[in-house]
């Protein structure tokens, strides 16, 4: 695999730089069992000064690449006209989301499409040559985007990589976005997909006992909610849950209760403005999500804020891998979710990438941390299923 420069990126690492950094990250393999019973590790490149962004993140912040915001097919079917200022703003911001990235697969990955019940679109990736593989694990992937943006196209390359390297059949969900729709529509679409994958496992040569859900950011929220639904309803379709820099609380009071503060972040003075501005924007996004996504539901419903999943359900949930990044308003929430799982007897692993900011896996094949994160997920899944 050779990384090629692209005109829509201000910065692309050389192949040598990229793989040197990737191999350094891959060597940081050991977890430790922390005081909250979470299997924990931090990953940092030696060149990244404590309290500082990785140099590649600095460069992409200074000269950002063009957004990549394909339309959600299921959302585009809505007959919707924005009527409020918030709705209009959300639709404008939607066009600024996403990032082009790279296909790092080295084998032929077949892409198919299907419609689950209620016409929920799925994009499906699997190794074309399955000789000798038998039934494979499945991953249901839920893209991020603040519940109002994002698309399966943005996460396609990472999902294809999962399909090749686990190997697995990966089902990427195109779910209904806000403001055209509101909660619980997105969660219902995603659980429809989970149920459909379980019911159609034989059609795709999938082991129905090896289905994992995975999602990033708001998709990480929905991944946690899928595990919650699965345990609450007693279906046991899932064997694992992965959350990448998830939002696990949309309740400002809950965030206060979990003692969010700037003291949780060490930022060197020369980078404070860049980092704090991005984190404040993330914190302020609740002002858009609450009136559009949450709408008539309560922010203290566990299907909105998974940090509020009650203990009697949490203890029945499947093992979790939670990944966060250092300079992210959501980092404490991500760790608190891993802690919630661990304190209820659920095996929980947690990885924090130093020097990174929110949505770093969108830069798959550009940030070595994004590929390393995928490799950590792959390793975790393979170990779960003794592969």
Backbone torsions as a table, in degrees:
resi	resn	phi	psi	omega
1	UNK	NA	129.2	179.3
2	UNK	-121.3	128.3	177.1
3	UNK	-79.2	126.9	-179.8
4	UNK	-109.4	143.3	177.4
5	UNK	-66.7	147.1	178.3
6	UNK	-127.3	148.7	-176.9
7	UNK	-70.9	-20.4	-177.8
8	UNK	-91.3	10.3	175.3
9	UNK	-119.3	136.6	174.8
10	UNK	-73.8	-26.3	-174.5
11	UNK	-147.6	128.8	172.2
12	UNK	-131.0	126.6	-178.8
13	UNK	-67.9	153.9	171.7
14	UNK	-69.3	159.9	177.9
15	UNK	-57.1	-42.3	-178.9
16	UNK	-62.0	-49.0	179.8
17	UNK	-60.7	-45.1	-176.8
18	UNK	-59.3	-50.4	-174.9
19	UNK	-74.7	-29.6	172.9
20	UNK	-61.5	-45.1	179.5
21	UNK	-67.3	-42.2	-179.9
22	UNK	-61.3	-45.0	-179.3
23	UNK	-66.0	-35.0	176.1
24	UNK	-63.7	-41.7	178.3
25	UNK	-66.8	-42.8	-177.9
26	UNK	-62.8	-27.7	-179.7
27	UNK	-73.2	-14.0	-178.7
28	UNK	-89.3	77.4	-165.7
29	UNK	-98.0	-22.3	-166.6
30	UNK	-83.4	132.3	168.6
31	UNK	-93.8	154.0	168.3
32	UNK	-123.6	152.3	-179.2
33	UNK	-87.7	111.1	-172.7
34	UNK	-86.8	-176.1	-174.2
35	UNK	-66.6	-16.0	178.3
36	UNK	-102.4	14.2	177.7
37	UNK	68.6	20.9	175.4
38	UNK	-94.4	135.9	171.5
39	UNK	-78.4	115.2	-161.5
40	UNK	-128.5	140.6	165.5
41	UNK	-153.9	147.1	172.3
42	UNK	-104.1	144.3	178.4
43	UNK	-124.2	125.1	-178.7
44	UNK	-142.6	136.8	171.6
45	UNK	-76.3	144.9	-178.0
46	UNK	-60.5	-30.3	-177.7
47	UNK	-74.3	-10.4	-178.1
48	UNK	-90.6	113.0	179.7
49	UNK	-67.7	138.2	175.9
50	UNK	-52.5	134.1	-179.4
51	UNK	81.3	11.1	-174.3
52	UNK	-126.9	154.0	173.2
53	UNK	-73.6	150.5	169.0
54	UNK	-59.3	140.5	-178.8
55	UNK	-53.6	-34.7	-179.4
56	UNK	-68.2	-33.8	177.4
57	UNK	-69.2	-41.0	177.2
58	UNK	-56.7	-45.6	-176.4
59	UNK	-67.9	-38.3	179.1
60	UNK	-73.6	-25.6	173.7
61	UNK	-70.6	-40.6	-177.6
62	UNK	-69.3	-35.6	178.3
63	UNK	-134.0	81.6	-173.7
64	UNK	-67.1	150.4	176.3
65	UNK	-81.3	167.6	178.6
66	UNK	-66.5	145.6	177.1
67	UNK	-68.5	164.9	177.1
68	UNK	-134.5	99.9	-170.3
69	UNK	-129.7	66.6	174.8
70	UNK	-61.6	153.1	-178.3
71	UNK	-78.6	141.7	172.0
72	UNK	-71.7	125.9	-176.8
73	UNK	-64.5	-44.6	-177.3
74	UNK	-69.5	-36.1	179.7
75	UNK	-70.1	-33.9	-178.2
76	UNK	-65.0	-16.8	-179.8
77	UNK	-78.0	-10.2	-177.1
78	UNK	-71.2	140.7	171.8
79	UNK	-91.6	89.0	-168.4
80	UNK	-134.3	134.4	172.6
81	UNK	-125.9	121.9	-179.9
82	UNK	-65.0	137.6	-178.2
83	UNK	-119.8	-17.2	-178.8
84	UNK	-112.1	161.2	177.2
85	UNK	-61.3	-37.4	-179.9
86	UNK	-65.6	-44.5	179.4
87	UNK	-61.2	-42.6	179.1
88	UNK	-64.6	-39.8	-179.9
89	UNK	-65.8	-42.4	179.6
90	UNK	-60.2	-42.8	-179.7
91	UNK	-66.7	-32.8	175.7
92	UNK	-68.7	-45.3	-178.7
93	UNK	-64.7	-32.6	179.2
94	UNK	-51.3	-37.4	-176.3
95	UNK	-73.3	-9.3	-179.1
96	UNK	-98.2	-1.5	-174.7
97	UNK	-86.6	167.0	170.6
98	UNK	84.9	165.3	-179.1
99	UNK	-150.6	137.7	168.2
100	UNK	-64.9	152.0	178.7
101	UNK	-150.5	-164.8	-170.1
102	UNK	-120.0	147.6	172.0
103	UNK	-87.2	112.8	-177.4
104	UNK	-100.2	7.2	-179.9
105	UNK	-71.2	151.4	178.1
106	UNK	-117.3	-5.0	177.0
107	UNK	-119.1	166.9	-177.6
108	UNK	-77.5	118.4	177.4
109	UNK	-107.2	123.1	-179.3
110	UNK	-80.5	136.6	176.9
111	UNK	-115.5	128.1	177.3
112	UNK	-128.1	170.5	176.8
113	UNK	-133.1	147.7	178.3
114	UNK	-149.2	162.6	173.8
115	UNK	-116.4	120.5	172.3
116	UNK	-77.1	-178.3	176.3
117	UNK	-55.1	154.3	-177.9
118	UNK	61.1	21.3	175.0
119	UNK	59.1	38.4	175.3
120	UNK	-80.2	118.3	-176.7
121	UNK	-75.4	140.2	175.9
122	UNK	-125.9	134.4	169.6
123	UNK	-105.2	127.9	-167.4
124	UNK	-120.0	130.9	-179.0
125	UNK	-122.3	136.3	178.4
126	UNK	-155.7	151.8	174.9
127	UNK	-58.3	133.1	178.9
128	UNK	-69.1	-40.4	178.2
129	UNK	-94.7	104.9	-178.0
130	UNK	-109.5	18.6	-178.6
131	UNK	-58.8	123.9	177.3
132	UNK	79.8	1.1	-176.5
133	UNK	-86.6	-26.1	-177.3
134	UNK	68.0	-160.7	177.3
135	UNK	-70.0	135.4	-175.7
136	UNK	-104.4	158.5	167.8
137	UNK	-63.8	162.3	175.1
138	UNK	-122.9	145.9	171.6
139	UNK	-122.3	128.1	170.6
140	UNK	-97.8	113.9	-175.5
141	UNK	-104.1	134.8	-177.6
142	UNK	-121.3	112.2	-176.5
143	UNK	-69.6	158.7	177.2
144	UNK	-94.4	-173.0	179.9
145	UNK	137.6	27.3	174.4
146	UNK	67.5	18.7	-177.0
147	UNK	72.6	-6.8	-178.1
148	UNK	-122.5	-1.9	-176.4
149	UNK	-144.9	-173.8	-179.7
150	UNK	90.8	163.8	-177.8
151	UNK	-162.8	159.8	-179.9
152	UNK	-63.4	-26.7	-179.7
153	UNK	-63.2	-33.4	-176.9
154	UNK	-67.0	-36.4	-177.1
155	UNK	-99.5	5.6	-175.5
156	UNK	-58.0	-46.8	-175.8
157	UNK	-65.1	-39.7	177.6
158	UNK	-67.3	-39.6	179.7
159	UNK	-65.5	-38.1	176.3
160	UNK	-63.4	-37.3	178.0
161	UNK	-64.2	-43.2	174.9
162	UNK	-57.4	-46.2	-177.3
163	UNK	-59.5	-39.6	-178.7
164	UNK	-73.6	-46.3	-165.8
165	UNK	-88.4	-22.3	179.5
166	UNK	-68.8	-47.9	-17.7
167	UNK	-77.2	158.1	-175.1
168	UNK	-156.2	169.6	167.3
169	UNK	-100.6	123.5	-175.7
170	UNK	-110.1	127.4	-179.7
171	UNK	-112.2	109.6	-178.1
172	UNK	-97.4	127.5	-169.0
173	UNK	-96.3	128.5	170.6
174	UNK	-98.8	99.4	-173.6
175	UNK	-106.1	166.5	-177.0
176	UNK	-72.4	131.9	-177.4
177	UNK	-102.6	159.9	172.0
178	UNK	-91.1	152.8	10.2
179	UNK	-88.3	-2.7	179.5
180	UNK	-60.6	-34.3	179.8
181	UNK	-132.4	166.2	-179.6
182	UNK	-132.2	166.8	174.5
183	UNK	-58.2	141.4	11.5
184	UNK	-98.0	23.5	-173.2
185	UNK	-58.3	-45.8	-178.2
186	UNK	-61.2	-47.0	-179.9
187	UNK	-63.5	-39.7	178.9
188	UNK	-64.3	-41.2	177.6
189	UNK	-61.1	-43.4	-176.9
190	UNK	-68.1	-38.7	178.7
191	UNK	-73.9	-29.1	170.9
192	UNK	-57.9	-42.0	178.4
193	UNK	-64.5	-44.9	178.6
194	UNK	-58.3	-47.2	-179.2
195	UNK	-62.6	-42.3	-178.4
196	UNK	-64.0	-42.7	179.1
197	UNK	-61.1	-43.3	178.8
198	UNK	-62.9	-43.7	-177.3
199	UNK	-69.2	-29.9	-176.7
200	UNK	-105.9	21.3	-176.8
201	UNK	-55.6	-44.1	-177.3
202	UNK	-63.4	-33.2	-179.5
203	UNK	-63.2	-27.5	-177.0
204	UNK	-112.9	14.3	-178.1
205	UNK	51.4	51.0	178.8
206	UNK	-107.5	140.1	172.4
207	UNK	-77.1	114.0	-175.4
208	UNK	-66.8	-11.7	177.9
209	UNK	-95.2	6.4	-177.0
210	UNK	-130.9	54.3	178.8
211	UNK	-106.3	126.0	180.0
212	UNK	-117.9	143.3	173.8
213	UNK	-107.2	142.3	-175.7
214	UNK	-144.7	142.7	177.1
215	UNK	-161.7	158.3	-179.7
216	UNK	-117.0	137.9	176.7
217	UNK	59.7	-117.5	176.2
218	UNK	-63.1	-30.1	173.0
219	UNK	-66.1	-28.9	173.1
220	UNK	-67.9	-38.4	172.5
221	UNK	-56.8	-49.5	-177.1
222	UNK	-68.3	-30.4	174.4
223	UNK	-62.8	-45.9	177.1
224	UNK	-62.2	-40.7	179.4
225	UNK	-64.5	-36.4	177.4
226	UNK	-61.4	-43.0	178.3
227	UNK	-64.6	-38.8	176.7
228	UNK	-62.6	-50.4	178.8
229	UNK	-57.0	-44.1	-175.0
230	UNK	-62.5	-41.9	178.7
231	UNK	-73.7	-42.7	-178.0
232	UNK	-61.5	-39.3	-176.6
233	UNK	-89.0	-6.9	177.5
234	UNK	69.9	24.0	-177.4
235	UNK	-80.9	-37.1	179.1
236	UNK	58.1	41.7	174.0
237	UNK	-74.9	-28.4	-170.6
238	UNK	-98.2	147.8	176.2
239	UNK	-116.2	-5.9	179.5
240	UNK	-171.2	157.9	178.6
241	UNK	-134.1	138.1	177.5
242	UNK	-127.2	131.8	177.9
243	UNK	-126.8	119.4	178.5
244	UNK	-100.8	119.2	-176.2
245	UNK	34.2	60.9	-172.5
246	UNK	-79.4	151.6	164.3
247	UNK	-90.0	117.7	-176.9
248	UNK	-113.7	-1.7	175.1
249	UNK	-144.3	127.0	171.5
250	UNK	-107.8	13.4	-179.7
251	UNK	-102.6	110.8	179.8
252	UNK	-56.4	-35.2	179.8
253	UNK	-65.7	-37.6	179.1
254	UNK	-66.2	-38.5	177.1
255	UNK	-60.9	-41.3	177.8
256	UNK	-64.3	-41.9	-179.8
257	UNK	-59.9	-34.3	179.0
258	UNK	-88.8	11.5	167.4
259	UNK	60.4	48.9	172.7
260	UNK	-68.5	135.5	176.0
261	UNK	-160.7	161.0	176.9
262	UNK	-64.5	-18.8	179.2
263	UNK	-65.3	-16.2	179.3
264	UNK	-80.1	-1.2	-176.6
265	UNK	-126.4	126.7	172.5
266	UNK	-98.0	114.0	-177.5
267	UNK	-127.4	127.6	178.9
268	UNK	-70.3	148.0	-173.5
269	UNK	-54.6	-38.7	-175.7
270	UNK	-68.4	-15.5	-178.6
271	UNK	-115.3	3.5	-174.4
272	UNK	-60.5	-43.2	-175.0
273	UNK	-62.9	-49.9	-179.8
274	UNK	-59.7	-48.6	-175.1
275	UNK	-69.7	-46.5	-176.3
276	UNK	-66.7	-34.3	178.3
277	UNK	-62.4	-46.6	179.7
278	UNK	-63.5	-39.8	-179.2
279	UNK	-70.2	-36.2	177.4
280	UNK	-66.0	-38.0	177.3
281	UNK	-61.4	-40.6	177.4
282	UNK	-64.1	-44.1	-180.0
283	UNK	-62.4	-39.6	-177.5
284	UNK	-75.5	-12.3	-176.8
285	UNK	-64.9	-20.4	175.7
286	UNK	-58.4	-27.5	179.0
287	UNK	-65.6	-22.5	176.5
288	UNK	-93.7	-36.2	-174.4
289	UNK	-73.2	-39.6	-175.5
290	UNK	-60.5	-50.8	-177.5
291	UNK	-76.6	-13.7	-177.5
292	UNK	-105.9	-51.5	-177.7
293	UNK	-85.0	-54.0	-176.8
294	UNK	-67.1	-49.3	175.6
295	UNK	48.5	-103.0	-173.7
296	UNK	-92.7	0.6	176.4
297	UNK	-90.7	173.5	179.7
298	UNK	-100.5	138.9	179.0
299	UNK	-67.2	-15.1	178.1
300	UNK	-95.2	10.6	171.1
301	UNK	-74.9	130.0	-179.5
302	UNK	-58.2	-22.8	178.0
303	UNK	-77.8	-7.6	172.7
304	UNK	-105.2	-45.1	-178.1
305	UNK	-122.6	89.5	-175.8
306	UNK	-61.4	-15.1	174.4
307	UNK	-63.1	-15.1	-179.6
308	UNK	-100.0	13.9	174.9
309	UNK	-60.0	125.8	-177.5
310	UNK	-68.6	152.9	-175.0
311	UNK	-57.6	-37.6	-176.2
312	UNK	-65.6	-23.1	174.5
313	UNK	-92.5	-42.5	-177.7
314	UNK	-54.6	-39.3	-176.4
315	UNK	-67.6	-14.7	179.1
316	UNK	-96.9	-1.2	-174.3
317	UNK	-80.7	165.7	-173.3
318	UNK	-87.5	158.8	180.0
319	UNK	-51.9	147.9	-172.4
320	UNK	-125.7	144.4	166.4
321	UNK	-121.7	120.7	179.9
322	UNK	-116.4	131.8	179.4
323	UNK	-121.1	134.4	176.3
324	UNK	-130.8	175.2	175.2
325	UNK	-126.2	153.3	-168.3
326	UNK	-61.3	-48.0	-171.8
327	UNK	-103.3	70.8	-173.7
328	UNK	-142.5	128.0	175.2
329	UNK	-55.1	-29.0	-175.9
330	UNK	-85.5	-6.8	-176.1
331	UNK	-54.8	-49.8	-179.8
332	UNK	-60.2	-36.1	178.1
333	UNK	-63.5	-40.3	179.7
334	UNK	-62.1	-47.1	179.2
335	UNK	-64.2	-41.2	-179.4
336	UNK	-61.4	-32.3	177.0
337	UNK	-68.7	-42.9	175.7
338	UNK	-59.5	-40.7	179.2
339	UNK	-64.6	-41.0	177.4
340	UNK	-57.5	-45.5	178.9
341	UNK	-61.8	-50.6	-175.7
342	UNK	-61.7	-40.8	-177.7
343	UNK	-71.6	-11.2	174.5
344	UNK	-107.7	20.5	173.0
345	UNK	82.7	9.5	178.9
346	UNK	-94.0	130.5	178.7
347	UNK	-62.5	124.5	-176.5
348	UNK	-131.4	126.6	173.1
349	UNK	-109.6	145.4	-176.2
350	UNK	-139.9	130.9	177.7
351	UNK	-126.8	133.2	176.4
352	UNK	-120.2	125.8	-179.7
353	UNK	-94.4	112.0	179.6
354	UNK	-71.4	144.4	177.4
355	UNK	80.6	-0.5	-178.8
356	UNK	-101.2	161.8	174.9
357	UNK	-122.5	173.8	-176.1
358	UNK	-53.4	145.4	175.0
359	UNK	66.9	29.2	-176.8
360	UNK	-66.3	-23.6	179.8
361	UNK	-74.3	-13.4	171.8
362	UNK	-59.9	-24.6	-179.5
363	UNK	-93.4	43.6	-177.7
364	UNK	-63.4	125.5	-176.8
365	UNK	87.1	-2.6	176.4
366	UNK	-113.1	-52.6	171.9
367	UNK	-88.5	121.5	176.8
368	UNK	-60.5	-26.0	178.0
369	UNK	-62.9	-30.9	179.3
370	UNK	-67.1	-44.4	177.1
371	UNK	-68.0	-39.6	178.1
372	UNK	-62.0	-39.4	177.0
373	UNK	-59.7	-45.8	177.7
374	UNK	-60.5	-39.9	178.5
375	UNK	-65.5	-35.4	175.9
376	UNK	-65.4	-42.4	177.6
377	UNK	-62.6	-44.9	-180.0
378	UNK	-60.1	-46.8	179.4
379	UNK	-60.8	-44.1	-179.2
380	UNK	-61.7	-44.1	-179.9
381	UNK	-66.6	-45.1	-179.4
382	UNK	-61.5	-39.4	177.7
383	UNK	-66.7	-36.3	179.5
384	UNK	-62.5	-37.0	-174.8
385	UNK	-105.5	16.4	175.2
386	UNK	53.9	43.7	179.7
387	UNK	-93.5	NA	NA
